[in-house]
Amino acid sequence: MGRLSIAIALAISTAVLCLAADKLAAIPANLPPLQQHPVPSTLVQWQDSTNSGDYFSAVKPTEVGYLVWSDFPVKIYLEPATSLSEPHSRKGSEAEPLGSRSQAQPGNELGRLCLLSPKLNSDASQAWVDAVLQAVREWGVYLPLQVVSEAAGADIVVVRSRPPLQASFNRNTGQFQIERARSAEARYELYIRPSGILSHRFTINLNPNASPQSILASARHELGHALGIWGHSPLETDALYFSQVRNPPLISPRDINTLKRIYQQSTRLGWHLPE
């Protein structure tokens, strides 16, 4: 059976949230019925002693239900750091783009300096890897995650590149508009495994020219989307806040409360298609 793909974009530029629907591939009528998977034990054990609440109402199910994972650990591939002999190497970046969402982060002086020499470029690419690994470790407290060495077979692929610019048609002016540059984006793709199970996978693009702090904040935010929070928080104290802030927050109790509620919902993902 052919691949299914979804391209629903949520683009953020500074404090402006834009929603744009791109092409949506036809989805077969014989999808699995909505069913609930067992909640991962790490989330079952999570208790919020602060009673901080959540923003579950801001997370909308997709055409296949909530974007939860059911096969653990979730496998994550990170594009490796470049070597001194390969200052412009893009190992692993061939991974096919998968669906869409994004958040903007400004570039900074570190990113511009990285263009000056292979040594600086290598140092910056390793800082990028270290920042993304830190975000993976933070989320790994709440869901079983595993960093793998090959992009093939990974559930989430994180690549070191700016998200591509996208054009939208303005019906009021009758003209196409090119969005402002973004530095982070998460996309998902639906596909059917050879076993007949409806599945999904993500790719995350992170700008290599941002500061390590910005890369960490973007990775933390986009991994939150890839792990199931397909929406934004209205509070700037949450990692999934809808816009960038001067002092990026850590993963908050509200983020985890929201994630836990998502994994208590039904989905078509992870189930066999009807015969």
DAQUI-V319593 format. One record per pair of residues at least 12 apart in sequence whose ideal C-beta (glycine too) atoms are under 10 Angstrom apart, sorted by the first residue. I is the first residue (numbers start at 1). J is the second residue. D is the distance in Angstrom with one decimal. If there is no record, write none. Layout:
I;J;D / I;J;D
This chain:
1;28;7.6 / 1;30;9.9 / 1;191;9.2 / 1;192;5.0 / 1;194;9.7 / 1;196;8.2 / 1;273;7.8 / 2;25;8.8 / 2;26;9.5 / 2;28;9.3 / 2;191;9.0 / 2;192;8.3 / 3;25;8.0 / 3;96;9.7 / 3;189;7.3 / 3;190;7.7 / 3;191;4.9 / 3;192;7.5 / 4;24;9.8 / 4;25;5.7 / 4;26;8.1 / 4;27;5.9 / 4;28;7.7 / 4;31;9.3 / 4;63;9.4 / 4;64;8.7 / 4;189;7.7 / 4;190;4.1 / 4;191;6.2 / 4;192;7.1 / 4;198;8.1 / 4;199;9.8 / 4;200;9.1 / 5;23;8.3 / 5;24;8.5 / 5;25;4.8 / 5;27;9.7 / 5;96;9.5 / 5;97;9.5 / 5;98;7.5 / 5;99;7.0 / 5;187;9.4 / 5;188;8.9 / 5;189;5.0 / 5;190;6.5 / 5;191;7.9 / 6;21;9.9 / 6;22;8.9 / 6;23;9.2 / 6;24;6.3 / 6;25;7.0 / 6;27;8.4 / 6;62;6.8 / 6;63;7.1 / 6;64;8.4 / 6;67;10.0 / 6;98;8.7 / 6;99;5.0 / 6;100;8.4 / 6;187;8.7 / 6;188;6.5 / 6;189;7.0 / 6;190;5.8 / 6;200;8.5 / 7;20;9.6 / 7;21;8.0 / 7;22;3.8 / 7;23;5.6 / 7;24;6.8 / 7;25;8.1 / 7;97;9.0 / 7;98;9.0 / 7;99;5.8 / 7;100;5.4 / 7;166;9.7 / 7;187;7.4 / 7;188;9.3 / 7;189;8.8 / 8;20;8.3 / 8;21;6.0 / 8;22;7.0 / 8;23;10.0 / 8;24;7.5 / 8;60;9.9 / 8;62;7.4 / 8;63;9.2 / 8;99;6.7 / 8;100;6.4 / 8;101;7.5 / 8;187;9.1 / 8;188;8.7 / 8;230;8.8 / 9;21;7.3 / 9;22;5.8 / 9;99;8.5 / 9;100;4.2 / 9;101;6.3 / 9;102;7.0 / 9;163;9.7 / 9;166;6.7 / 9;168;8.9 / 9;179;9.2 / 9;185;8.2 / 9;187;8.3 / 10;100;7.7 / 10;101;4.4 / 10;102;6.8 / 10;103;8.6 / 10;185;9.2 / 10;186;9.2 / 10;225;8.7 / 10;230;8.6 / 10;231;8.4 / 10;232;7.7 / 10;242;8.8 / 11;100;8.4 / 11;101;7.8 / 11;102;5.0 / 11;103;8.4 / 11;104;8.0 / 11;163;8.8 / 11;166;7.3 / 11;168;8.9 / 11;179;5.7 / 11;180;8.7 / 11;182;6.4 / 11;185;8.1 / 12;101;8.7 / 12;102;6.3 / 12;103;4.5 / 12;104;5.6 / 12;105;9.5 / 12;180;9.9 / 12;182;7.4 / 12;184;8.8 / 12;185;9.6 / 12;221;9.5 / 12;232;8.1 / 12;241;9.9 / 12;242;6.4 / 12;243;6.0 / 12;244;7.7 / 13;102;8.9 / 13;103;8.9 / 13;104;4.8 / 13;179;6.8 / 13;180;4.6 / 13;181;8.4 / 13;182;6.9 / 13;243;8.8 / 13;244;9.5 / 14;104;6.3 / 14;105;9.9 / 14;106;8.7 / 14;180;8.1 / 14;243;6.6 / 14;244;6.9 / 15;104;9.8 / 15;242;8.4 / 15;243;4.6 / 15;244;8.0 / 15;245;9.4 / 16;104;9.1 / 16;180;9.0 / 16;242;9.4 / 16;243;7.8 / 17;103;9.7 / 17;232;7.1 / 17;242;5.2 / 17;243;7.2 / 18;102;9.5 / 18;168;8.2 / 18;179;7.4 / 18;180;9.8 / 19;101;9.9 / 20;100;8.8 / 20;166;7.4 / 20;167;9.8 / 20;168;5.4 / 20;169;9.8 / 20;179;8.3 / 21;168;9.7 / 22;99;9.2 / 22;100;6.8 / 22;166;7.6 / 22;168;9.0 / 24;63;8.0 / 25;189;9.6 / 25;190;8.3 / 27;63;5.9 / 27;64;7.7 / 27;190;7.7 / 27;198;9.8 / 27;268;9.7 / 28;192;8.9 / 28;198;9.4 / 28;273;7.6 / 28;274;9.8 / 29;274;9.8 / 30;273;6.0 / 30;274;5.1 / 30;275;8.7 / 31;63;8.5 / 31;64;6.6 / 31;65;9.4 / 31;190;9.7 / 31;192;10.0 / 31;198;6.5 / 31;268;5.1 / 31;269;9.8 / 31;271;8.7 / 31;273;6.7 / 31;274;8.0 / 32;64;8.5 / 32;65;9.3 / 32;196;9.3 / 32;197;8.3 / 32;198;5.7 / 32;267;8.8 / 32;268;4.7 / 32;269;8.2 / 32;270;8.3 / 32;271;3.6 / 32;272;6.2 / 32;273;5.9 / 32;274;6.8 / 33;65;9.8 / 33;266;8.5 / 33;268;7.2 / 33;271;7.5 / 33;274;8.1 / 34;61;8.9 / 34;64;8.8 / 34;65;5.4 / 34;66;9.4 / 34;265;8.7 / 34;266;3.9 / 34;267;6.6 / 34;268;6.0 / 34;269;10.0 / 34;271;8.8 / 35;65;8.8 / 35;70;9.9 / 35;266;5.7 / 35;267;7.3 / 35;268;7.8 / 35;269;9.7 / 35;270;8.5 / 35;271;5.7 / 36;65;9.5 / 36;66;9.6 / 36;68;9.0 / 36;70;9.8 / 36;263;8.8 / 36;264;7.0 / 36;265;6.8 / 36;266;4.8 / 36;267;7.6 / 37;68;6.5 / 37;69;8.5 / 37;70;4.2 / 37;71;9.4 / 37;263;7.5 / 37;264;9.6 / 37;265;9.5 / 37;266;8.7 / 37;267;7.1 / 37;269;8.6 / 37;270;5.9 / 37;271;8.5 / 38;70;8.1 / 38;263;8.9 / 39;68;9.2 / 39;260;7.2 / 39;261;9.8 / 39;262;9.8 / 39;263;4.9 / 39;264;5.9 / 39;265;9.9 / 40;68;9.2 / 40;69;8.3 / 40;70;9.0 / 40;72;6.4 / 40;73;9.9 / 40;74;9.8 / 40;142;8.2 / 40;143;5.9 / 40;144;6.7 / 40;259;9.7 / 40;260;9.2 / 40;263;6.4 / 41;72;9.5 / 41;144;8.8 / 42;72;9.1 / 42;140;8.9 / 42;141;7.3 / 42;142;5.5 / 42;143;6.0 / 42;144;6.7 / 42;256;9.7 / 42;260;9.5 / 42;263;9.8 / 43;142;6.3 / 43;143;7.1 / 43;256;7.6 / 43;257;9.8 / 43;259;6.7 / 43;260;4.6 / 43;261;9.4 / 43;262;9.2 / 43;263;5.5 / 43;264;8.5 / 44;260;8.2 / 44;263;9.1 / 44;264;9.8 / 45;142;9.6 / 46;141;9.1 / 46;142;6.6 / 46;253;8.8 / 46;256;5.7 / 46;257;8.1 / 46;259;8.5 / 46;260;5.8 / 47;253;9.6 / 47;256;9.9 / 47;257;9.8 / 47;260;9.7 / 48;252;9.7 / 48;253;4.5 / 48;254;8.3 / 48;256;7.2 / 48;257;5.5 / 48;260;8.8 / 49;253;8.3 / 50;252;9.4 / 50;253;5.4 / 50;254;9.1 / 50;257;9.6 / 51;253;8.6 / 51;257;9.2 / 52;235;9.5 / 52;237;9.0 / 52;238;9.3 / 52;252;7.0 / 52;253;4.3 / 52;254;4.9 / 52;255;9.5 / 52;256;9.2 / 52;257;6.6 / 53;235;9.6 / 53;253;8.6 / 53;254;6.1 / 53;257;6.6 / 53;258;9.1 / 54;233;8.8 / 54;238;9.4 / 54;252;9.8 / 54;253;8.7 / 54;254;5.4 / 54;255;8.3 / 54;256;8.6 / 54;257;3.8 / 54;258;4.2 / 54;259;8.7 / 54;260;8.1 / 54;261;6.0 / 54;262;9.4 / 55;229;8.7 / 55;231;7.3 / 55;232;7.8 / 55;233;4.5 / 55;234;6.5 / 55;235;7.4 / 55;238;7.1 / 55;240;7.6 / 55;241;9.5 / 55;242;10.0 / 55;254;6.3 / 55;255;8.5 / 55;257;8.5 / 55;258;5.4 / 55;261;9.6 / 56;229;9.3 / 56;231;8.6 / 56;254;9.6 / 56;257;7.8 / 56;258;5.2 / 56;259;9.3 / 56;260;9.1 / 56;261;4.5 / 56;262;7.0 / 56;264;9.5 / 56;265;8.9 / 57;231;8.7 / 57;234;9.9 / 57;258;9.4 / 57;261;9.8 / 58;229;9.0 / 58;230;9.6 / 58;231;4.4 / 58;232;6.0 / 58;233;6.7 / 58;234;6.9 / 58;240;8.7 / 58;242;8.7 / 58;258;8.2 / 59;225;9.9 / 59;228;8.1 / 59;229;5.9 / 59;230;5.8 / 59;231;3.7 / 59;232;8.6 / 59;233;9.5 / 59;240;9.0 / 59;258;6.5 / 59;259;9.3 / 59;261;8.2 / 59;262;6.1 / 59;265;9.1 / 60;230;6.9 / 60;231;6.1 / 61;230;8.1 / 61;231;9.9 / 61;262;9.2 / 61;265;7.2 / 61;266;8.6 / 61;267;7.8 / 61;268;9.7 / 62;99;9.3 / 62;188;8.4 / 62;190;8.7 / 62;200;9.0 / 62;230;6.7 / 62;267;8.8 / 62;268;9.2 / 62;269;9.1 / 63;190;8.5 / 63;268;8.4 / 64;190;6.4 / 64;198;6.6 / 64;199;9.9 / 64;200;7.7 / 64;267;6.5 / 64;268;4.2 / 64;269;5.7 / 64;270;9.9 / 64;271;9.7 / 65;198;9.9 / 65;265;7.0 / 65;266;5.7 / 65;267;3.4 / 65;268;5.0 / 65;269;6.6 / 65;270;9.8 / 65;271;9.7 / 66;228;6.4 / 66;229;9.6 / 66;230;7.4 / 66;261;9.4 / 66;262;5.2 / 66;263;7.9 / 66;264;9.2 / 66;265;4.6 / 66;266;7.4 / 66;267;5.0 / 66;268;9.5 / 66;269;8.1 / 67;99;9.5 / 67;188;6.5 / 67;190;9.7 / 67;200;6.3 / 67;202;8.5 / 67;225;8.3 / 67;226;8.1 / 67;227;8.4 / 67;228;5.2 / 67;229;8.5 / 67;230;5.2 / 67;262;8.0 / 67;267;7.5 / 67;269;6.9 / 68;143;9.8 / 68;200;9.5 / 68;227;8.6 / 68;228;5.0 / 68;230;10.0 / 68;259;9.3 / 68;262;6.1 / 68;263;5.3 / 68;264;9.2 / 68;265;7.2 / 68;266;9.2 / 68;267;5.3 / 68;269;6.6 / 68;270;7.6 / 69;143;7.3 / 69;144;9.1 / 69;145;9.6 / 69;155;6.9 / 69;156;9.3 / 69;199;9.4 / 69;200;8.5 / 69;202;9.9 / 69;226;9.2 / 69;227;7.1 / 69;228;7.1 / 69;263;8.6 / 69;267;9.7 / 69;269;8.0 / 69;270;7.6 / 70;197;9.2 / 70;199;9.1 / 70;263;9.3 / 70;267;8.1 / 70;269;7.0 / 70;270;3.5 / 70;271;8.4 / 71;144;10.0 / 71;155;8.0 / 71;193;9.9 / 71;197;8.9 / 71;199;8.3 / 71;269;9.9 / 71;270;6.8 / 72;143;7.2 / 72;144;4.2 / 72;145;8.4 / 72;146;8.6 / 72;155;9.8 / 73;140;8.4 / 73;143;8.0 / 73;144;3.9 / 73;145;5.4 / 73;146;4.0 / 73;147;9.4 / 73;148;9.4 / 73;155;9.0 / 74;136;9.8 / 74;139;9.2 / 74;140;9.2 / 74;143;6.4 / 74;144;6.9 / 74;145;5.3 / 74;146;7.2 / 74;154;9.1 / 74;155;4.9 / 74;156;6.5 / 74;201;10.0 / 74;202;9.4 / 74;223;9.8 / 74;226;8.4 / 74;227;7.1 / 74;228;9.9 / 75;145;8.1 / 75;146;5.4 / 75;147;8.0 / 75;148;4.8 / 75;150;9.2 / 75;151;10.0 / 75;153;6.7 / 75;154;4.8 / 75;155;4.8 / 75;156;7.3 / 75;157;9.5 / 75;201;9.4 / 76;132;8.8 / 76;133;9.5 / 76;135;9.9 / 76;136;5.9 / 76;139;9.3 / 76;140;9.2 / 76;145;5.8 / 76;146;6.9 / 76;147;5.4 / 76;148;6.8 / 76;154;6.3 / 76;155;6.9 / 76;156;4.6 / 76;157;7.9 / 76;158;6.8 / 76;202;9.1 / 76;204;9.2 / 76;223;8.1 / 76;226;8.5 / 76;227;9.8 / 77;92;6.4 / 77;95;7.7 / 77;146;10.0 / 77;147;7.4 / 77;148;5.3 / 77;149;7.5 / 77;150;6.6 / 77;151;4.6 / 77;152;8.5 / 77;153;8.5 / 77;154;3.8 / 77;155;8.7 / 77;156;7.2 / 77;157;4.9 / 77;158;6.9 / 77;159;8.9 / 77;203;9.5 / 78;92;7.9 / 78;128;8.8 / 78;129;5.9 / 78;132;5.4 / 78;133;6.9 / 78;136;7.8 / 78;147;6.4 / 78;148;9.0 / 78;149;9.4 / 78;151;9.4 / 78;154;9.3 / 78;156;9.3 / 78;157;8.3 / 78;158;5.0 / 78;159;8.5 / 78;160;8.6 / 78;204;9.5 / 78;206;9.6 / 78;219;9.3 / 79;91;6.2 / 79;92;4.4 / 79;93;5.9 / 79;95;8.6 / 79;125;8.4 / 79;128;8.3 / 79;129;7.8 / 79;132;8.8 / 79;151;8.3 / 79;157;8.0 / 79;158;6.6 / 79;159;4.8 / 79;160;4.8 / 79;161;8.3 / 79;205;10.0 / 79;206;9.0 / 79;208;9.1 / 80;92;6.7 / 80;125;8.1 / 80;126;9.1 / 80;129;6.7 / 80;149;8.5 / 80;160;9.1 / 81;121;9.5 / 81;122;6.6 / 81;123;8.7 / 81;124;8.7 / 81;125;4.1 / 81;126;4.1 / 81;127;8.5 / 81;128;7.2 / 81;129;4.9 / 81;130;8.7 / 81;160;8.7 / 82;114;9.9 / 82;118;8.1 / 82;121;6.1 / 82;122;5.5 / 82;123;9.8 / 82;124;8.8 / 82;125;4.5 / 82;126;8.4 / 82;128;9.6 / 82;129;9.8 / 82;160;8.6 / 82;208;9.5 / 83;118;8.6 / 83;121;9.9 / 83;122;6.4 / 83;125;9.0 / 83;126;9.9 / 84;117;9.6 / 84;118;5.2 / 84;119;6.5 / 84;121;8.7 / 84;122;5.4 / 84;123;9.9 / 85;118;7.8 / 85;122;9.4 / 86;118;8.4 / 86;121;9.4 / 86;122;8.7 / 86;125;9.7 / 87;114;9.2 / 87;115;9.5 / 87;117;7.9 / 87;118;3.7 / 87;119;8.5 / 87;120;8.9 / 87;121;4.5 / 87;122;6.7 / 87;125;8.8 / 88;115;9.8 / 88;118;8.7 / 88;121;7.4 / 88;125;10.0 / 89;121;9.5 / 89;122;9.7 / 89;125;8.5 / 89;160;9.9 / 90;159;7.9 / 90;160;7.6 / 90;161;7.5 / 91;151;9.0 / 91;159;9.6 / 91;160;9.4 / 92;149;9.5 / 92;150;8.3 / 92;151;4.8 / 92;152;9.7 / 92;154;9.3 / 92;157;7.2 / 92;158;9.0 / 92;159;6.6 / 92;160;8.8 / 93;151;8.7 / 93;157;9.0 / 93;159;4.9 / 93;160;7.2 / 93;161;6.3 / 93;203;9.9 / 93;205;9.3 / 94;151;7.5 / 94;152;10.0 / 94;157;9.8 / 94;159;9.2 / 95;151;4.7 / 95;152;8.6 / 95;154;8.0 / 95;157;4.3 / 95;158;9.3 / 95;159;6.4 / 95;201;9.3 / 95;203;5.7 / 96;151;9.5 / 96;157;8.8 / 96;187;9.7 / 96;189;7.6 / 96;201;9.3 / 96;203;7.4 / 97;157;9.6 / 97;159;9.2 / 97;163;9.2 / 97;164;7.9 / 97;185;9.0 / 97;187;5.6 / 97;189;8.1 / 97;203;5.8 / 97;205;8.1 / 98;156;9.4 / 98;157;7.9 / 98;186;8.7 / 98;187;4.4 / 98;188;5.3 / 98;189;3.6 / 98;190;9.0 / 98;191;9.1 / 98;200;8.2 / 98;201;5.9 / 98;202;5.9 / 98;203;4.5 / 98;204;9.3 / 98;226;9.8 / 99;185;9.7 / 99;186;7.9 / 99;187;3.9 / 99;188;3.6 / 99;189;5.3 / 99;190;8.0 / 99;200;8.1 / 99;201;9.0 / 99;202;7.4 / 99;203;8.1 / 99;230;9.9 / 100;163;8.3 / 100;164;9.7 / 100;166;8.1 / 100;185;6.3 / 100;186;7.6 / 100;187;4.2 / 100;188;8.0 / 100;189;9.8 / 100;203;9.5 / 100;205;9.7 / 101;163;9.5 / 101;184;9.1 / 101;185;6.2 / 101;186;4.9 / 101;187;6.7 / 101;188;8.3 / 101;202;9.6 / 101;204;9.5 / 101;221;10.0 / 101;222;7.8 / 101;225;5.8 / 101;226;9.3 / 101;230;7.6 / 101;231;9.7 / 101;232;9.5 / 102;163;5.3 / 102;164;9.9 / 102;166;8.9 / 102;179;8.9 / 102;182;4.6 / 102;183;8.3 / 102;184;6.0 / 102;185;3.5 / 102;186;7.4 / 102;187;8.7 / 102;204;9.8 / 102;205;8.0 / 102;218;9.6 / 102;222;8.3 / 102;225;9.6 / 103;163;9.3 / 103;182;7.0 / 103;183;7.6 / 103;184;4.7 / 103;185;7.5 / 103;186;8.6 / 103;217;8.9 / 103;218;6.3 / 103;221;5.7 / 103;222;7.0 / 103;225;8.9 / 103;232;9.0 / 103;240;9.6 / 103;241;9.4 / 103;242;8.3 / 103;243;7.8 / 103;244;6.8 / 104;163;9.1 / 104;179;9.3 / 104;180;6.9 / 104;181;7.2 / 104;182;4.6 / 104;183;5.7 / 104;184;7.3 / 104;185;9.4 / 104;207;9.0 / 104;218;9.1 / 104;243;8.5 / 104;244;6.6 / 105;181;9.9 / 105;182;8.1 / 105;183;4.0 / 105;184;5.9 / 105;206;8.6 / 105;207;6.2 / 105;209;9.6 / 105;210;5.2 / 105;211;8.8 / 105;213;9.7 / 105;214;4.6 / 105;215;7.9 / 105;217;7.2 / 105;218;5.2 / 105;221;9.2 / 105;244;5.9 / 105;248;9.3 / 106;181;9.2 / 106;183;7.4 / 106;207;9.1 / 106;209;9.5 / 106;210;7.2 / 106;211;9.0 / 106;214;7.3 / 106;244;7.9 / 107;162;8.9 / 107;181;8.4 / 107;183;7.1 / 107;207;6.7 / 107;208;9.4 / 107;209;4.4 / 107;210;5.9 / 107;211;8.7 / 107;214;8.6 / 108;207;9.9 / 108;209;7.3 / 108;210;6.1 / 108;211;4.6 / 108;212;9.7 / 108;213;9.2 / 108;214;7.0 / 109;209;9.6 / 109;211;8.3 / 110;123;9.3 / 110;124;6.3 / 110;127;7.8 / 110;208;9.9 / 110;209;7.6 / 110;210;7.8 / 110;211;5.4 / 110;212;7.6 / 110;213;10.0 / 110;214;9.4 / 110;215;9.8 / 111;124;7.2 / 111;128;9.8 / 111;183;9.4 / 111;207;7.4 / 111;208;6.8 / 111;209;2.5 / 111;210;6.0 / 111;211;7.7 / 111;214;9.3 / 111;215;9.7 / 112;209;6.9 / 113;209;9.5 / 114;127;9.3 / 114;128;9.5 / 114;208;7.3 / 114;209;6.7 / 115;209;8.4 / 121;208;8.9 / 124;160;9.5 / 124;208;6.8 / 124;209;8.0 / 124;210;9.8 / 124;211;9.9 / 124;212;8.8 / 124;215;9.7 / 125;160;6.6 / 125;208;6.7 / 127;208;9.4 / 127;211;8.8 / 127;212;4.8 / 127;215;7.5 / 127;216;9.8 / 128;158;9.5 / 128;160;5.6 / 128;206;7.1 / 128;207;9.0 / 128;208;5.5 / 128;209;9.4 / 128;210;8.5 / 128;212;7.6 / 128;215;5.6 / 128;216;9.7 / 128;219;9.0 / 129;158;9.3 / 129;160;8.3 / 129;215;9.5 / 130;212;7.2 / 130;215;9.0 / 130;216;8.8 / 131;206;8.5 / 131;210;9.0 / 131;211;9.0 / 131;212;4.8 / 131;213;7.9 / 131;214;8.6 / 131;215;4.1 / 131;216;4.2 / 131;217;8.8 / 131;218;8.6 / 131;219;6.1 / 131;220;9.2 / 132;147;9.3 / 132;158;5.6 / 132;160;8.7 / 132;204;8.6 / 132;206;6.8 / 132;215;6.9 / 132;216;7.8 / 132;218;9.1 / 132;219;4.6 / 132;220;9.3 / 132;222;9.6 / 132;223;8.4 / 133;147;7.1 / 133;158;9.8 / 133;216;9.6 / 133;219;8.8 / 134;212;9.0 / 134;215;9.3 / 134;216;5.7 / 134;219;7.7 / 134;220;8.3 / 135;158;9.0 / 135;204;9.9 / 135;206;9.6 / 135;215;8.5 / 135;216;5.8 / 135;217;8.5 / 135;218;8.4 / 135;219;3.7 / 135;220;4.4 / 135;221;8.6 / 135;222;8.4 / 135;223;5.4 / 135;224;9.1 / 135;239;9.2 / 135;251;9.0 / 136;156;9.1 / 136;158;8.5 / 136;219;7.8 / 136;220;9.4 / 136;223;6.8 / 138;216;8.9 / 138;219;9.2 / 138;220;6.3 / 138;223;8.4 / 138;224;9.8 / 138;239;8.6 / 138;250;7.2 / 138;251;5.6 / 139;219;9.3 / 139;220;7.5 / 139;223;5.3 / 139;224;7.2 / 139;226;9.1 / 139;227;6.1 / 139;239;9.2 / 139;251;6.9 / 139;255;9.4 / 139;256;9.6 / 139;259;9.0 / 140;223;9.7 / 141;251;8.2 / 141;256;8.8 / 142;227;8.2 / 142;251;7.6 / 142;255;8.7 / 142;256;5.6 / 142;259;6.4 / 142;260;8.3 / 142;263;9.9 / 143;223;9.8 / 143;227;5.8 / 143;228;8.4 / 143;256;9.8 / 143;259;7.7 / 143;263;8.5 / 145;223;8.7 / 145;227;8.3 / 151;203;9.1 / 153;201;9.4 / 154;201;7.4 / 154;202;9.1 / 154;203;9.2 / 155;199;8.6 / 155;200;8.2 / 155;201;5.4 / 155;202;6.9 / 155;226;8.3 / 155;227;9.8 / 156;186;8.6 / 156;188;9.3 / 156;201;7.1 / 156;202;4.6 / 156;203;7.5 / 156;204;6.6 / 156;222;9.3 / 156;223;7.4 / 156;226;5.0 / 156;227;8.2 / 157;187;9.9 / 157;201;7.6 / 157;202;7.2 / 157;203;4.6 / 157;204;7.2 / 157;205;9.6 / 157;226;9.7 / 158;186;9.2 / 158;202;8.8 / 158;203;7.6 / 158;204;4.5 / 158;205;8.1 / 158;206;6.4 / 158;219;7.1 / 158;222;8.1 / 158;223;8.1 / 158;226;8.8 / 159;203;6.7 / 159;204;7.1 / 159;205;5.7 / 159;206;7.3 / 159;208;9.4 / 160;205;8.2 / 160;206;6.4 / 160;207;8.2 / 160;208;4.4 / 160;209;9.6 / 160;215;9.2 / 161;183;9.8 / 161;185;9.6 / 161;205;5.2 / 161;206;7.7 / 161;207;7.6 / 161;208;6.8 / 162;181;6.8 / 162;182;7.2 / 162;183;6.1 / 162;184;8.9 / 162;185;8.8 / 162;205;6.7 / 162;206;8.6 / 162;207;5.0 / 162;208;7.9 / 162;209;7.7 / 162;210;9.7 / 163;179;9.6 / 163;181;8.5 / 163;182;4.8 / 163;183;7.3 / 163;184;6.9 / 163;185;3.6 / 163;186;9.3 / 163;187;8.7 / 163;204;9.3 / 163;205;4.5 / 163;206;8.8 / 163;207;8.0 / 164;182;9.0 / 164;185;8.3 / 164;205;8.0 / 165;178;5.6 / 165;179;6.2 / 165;180;8.4 / 165;181;6.8 / 165;182;7.9 / 166;178;7.7 / 166;179;5.6 / 166;182;8.8 / 166;185;9.5 / 167;179;7.6 / 181;207;8.7 / 182;205;8.5 / 182;207;8.0 / 182;218;9.9 / 183;205;8.4 / 183;206;7.1 / 183;207;3.3 / 183;208;9.2 / 183;209;7.8 / 183;210;5.7 / 183;214;7.5 / 183;215;8.7 / 183;218;6.5 / 183;244;9.3 / 184;204;7.3 / 184;205;6.8 / 184;206;5.4 / 184;207;6.5 / 184;210;8.5 / 184;214;8.9 / 184;215;8.6 / 184;217;8.8 / 184;218;3.8 / 184;219;7.8 / 184;221;6.9 / 184;222;5.3 / 184;225;9.7 / 184;244;9.4 / 185;203;8.6 / 185;204;7.1 / 185;205;4.8 / 185;206;8.4 / 185;207;9.5 / 185;218;9.3 / 185;222;7.3 / 185;225;9.5 / 186;202;5.8 / 186;203;7.5 / 186;204;4.8 / 186;205;8.0 / 186;206;9.6 / 186;218;9.8 / 186;221;8.6 / 186;222;4.3 / 186;223;8.0 / 186;224;8.9 / 186;225;4.5 / 186;226;5.3 / 186;227;9.9 / 186;230;9.1 / 187;201;9.5 / 187;202;6.7 / 187;203;5.4 / 187;204;7.8 / 187;205;8.0 / 187;222;9.8 / 187;225;9.6 / 187;226;9.3 / 188;200;5.2 / 188;201;6.8 / 188;202;4.9 / 188;203;8.1 / 188;225;8.6 / 188;226;7.4 / 188;230;8.3 / 189;201;5.7 / 189;202;7.9 / 189;203;7.9 / 190;268;9.3 / 190;269;7.9 / 192;272;9.7 / 192;273;6.6 / 193;270;9.8 / 193;272;9.3 / 193;273;9.8 / 195;272;7.4 / 195;273;9.8 / 196;271;9.4 / 196;272;5.0 / 196;273;5.2 / 196;274;9.2 / 196;275;8.5 / 197;269;8.5 / 197;270;6.4 / 197;271;6.7 / 197;272;5.6 / 197;273;7.6 / 198;267;9.1 / 198;268;5.7 / 198;269;5.7 / 198;270;7.2 / 198;271;6.3 / 198;272;7.9 / 198;273;6.1 / 199;269;6.4 / 199;270;6.9 / 199;271;9.7 / 200;226;9.6 / 200;267;9.6 / 200;269;5.7 / 200;270;8.9 / 201;226;9.2 / 202;222;8.6 / 202;223;8.9 / 202;225;7.9 / 202;226;4.1 / 202;227;8.8 / 203;222;10.0 / 203;226;8.8 / 204;218;8.7 / 204;219;7.4 / 204;221;9.8 / 204;222;4.7 / 204;223;7.2 / 204;225;8.3 / 204;226;6.3 / 205;218;9.6 / 205;222;8.5 / 206;218;5.5 / 206;219;6.0 / 206;222;7.1 / 213;247;9.1 / 213;248;6.9 / 214;244;8.1 / 214;248;7.6 / 216;248;7.3 / 216;250;9.9 / 217;239;7.9 / 217;241;9.9 / 217;244;7.5 / 217;245;8.4 / 217;247;9.3 / 217;248;3.4 / 217;249;8.3 / 217;250;9.6 / 218;244;8.5 / 218;248;8.5 / 220;239;5.1 / 220;240;8.9 / 220;248;7.4 / 220;249;8.7 / 220;250;7.7 / 220;251;6.6 / 220;255;9.3 / 221;233;10.0 / 221;238;9.5 / 221;239;5.7 / 221;240;6.2 / 221;241;8.0 / 221;242;9.8 / 221;244;8.9 / 221;248;8.1 / 221;249;9.7 / 221;251;9.8 / 221;255;9.8 / 222;239;10.0 / 222;240;9.6 / 223;239;9.0 / 223;251;9.5 / 224;238;9.0 / 224;239;5.7 / 224;240;4.9 / 224;251;7.5 / 224;255;6.4 / 224;256;9.9 / 224;258;8.9 / 224;259;7.6 / 225;240;7.4 / 227;259;6.8 / 227;262;8.9 / 227;263;9.4 / 228;258;8.9 / 228;259;6.0 / 228;260;9.9 / 228;261;9.9 / 228;262;4.7 / 228;263;6.7 / 228;265;9.3 / 228;267;9.4 / 229;255;7.1 / 229;256;9.9 / 229;258;5.9 / 229;259;5.9 / 229;261;10.0 / 229;262;6.5 / 230;262;8.3 / 231;258;8.3 / 231;262;9.3 / 233;249;9.5 / 233;252;8.2 / 233;254;6.6 / 233;255;7.2 / 233;258;7.5 / 235;249;8.9 / 235;252;8.1 / 235;254;6.9 / 235;255;10.0 / 236;248;9.3 / 236;249;7.0 / 237;249;5.2 / 237;250;9.2 / 237;252;5.8 / 237;253;9.7 / 237;254;7.6 / 237;255;9.6 / 238;250;9.5 / 238;251;8.3 / 238;252;4.7 / 238;253;9.1 / 238;254;5.2 / 238;255;5.3 / 238;256;10.0 / 238;258;8.3 / 239;251;4.9 / 239;252;6.3 / 239;254;9.2 / 239;255;5.2 / 239;256;9.7 / 240;252;8.6 / 240;254;8.6 / 240;255;5.7 / 240;258;7.5 / 240;259;9.3 / 241;255;9.5
